[in-house]
Each structure stands twice: as C-alpha cells, then as structure tokens.
C-alpha cells in the first residue's frame, strides 16, 4: 500500500511538470551579456513569473500557462517590454537591449 501511494505521488508530480513549459534564453546589451541580477518578469494569462539573470545574462522560468504573454526587463530604473509566447515545450528567447533616439527598447535576437 505504501509503495502504491509513493508511486501515485511520483506520477502526479511528474504530470504537473509535463504540462508546464520552460522559457529560457539570454539578454545582451550591445555585444555583452547584461549584468548579474537584472530583473525580468514573464506574464501569461494573468500570472506573473519573476526571475533574475545570472553572470552570463541567462534566465530560466517554468511557465505553467500557455499562450501570448509579455516579458518585462528592468535594468537600473528603466523597464522595457516585448511580446512573447509560452508553449507546452521549452522555448528559447534571446533578447537584445538596444537604444534608439536615446530610448531603451527590447527586441528579439
């Protein structure tokens, strides 16, 4: 009986991960990765997932919802956003922070 309960719990836990999609990638500014700790939020279907970049400008977030969403990157005191999609499977989004006419914007690499 104990073995059956453990097996069922393992199946339920793995099923919840199977339904979630991973959103990952890098953020660069110019030709270099952004600094450690740049905050970013991914919002899909009213849910918001937050993380920070590592020393390589990389990020990784498990997003349970599917569909159109928004990524918002906050560097210093400036926030910039762009549209993105979340899927059942892992999706890579590499982003570049650029400046145009003195204004910071986010574009996909």
Order of alpha helices (4+ residues) and beta strands (2+ residues): alpha-beta-beta-beta-beta-beta-beta-beta-beta-beta-beta
